[in-house]
Amino acid sequence: MAARFRIGDCVVYRKPKVSLHPGRHARDIRPAPHGDHYDYSVDKFYRVIEVLANHMITVLTKRGRRHTLAADDPALRRAYWWERLLLRHCFPPFPRAGS
């Protein structure tokens, strides 16, 4: 069952990445079989700005970019209350009307 998202919700998306040097925010770091690179994930902090039909949502990044994600994506979840409190600087502000 897909989570019900509303406009204004803070969400966390665990984005998979591949790199030679994982950054300091990397989680679940796994080396490649031959040691050439690392697979890992990074938490991205978004705000829901639009709920679309067919179980899709549009989110806003802190830098103002927009992404469309599937609402039933297992990497997407609503932010916990303590994340909204302690990491509030990581979530983008809700856009004002007319901007």
Buried (B, 14 or more C-beta within 10 A) or exposed (E): EEBEBEEEBBBBBBEEEEEEEBEEEBEEEEEEEEEEBBBBBBBBBBBBBEBEEEBBBBBBBBEEEEEEBEBEBEBBBBBEEEBBEEBEEBBBEEEEEEE
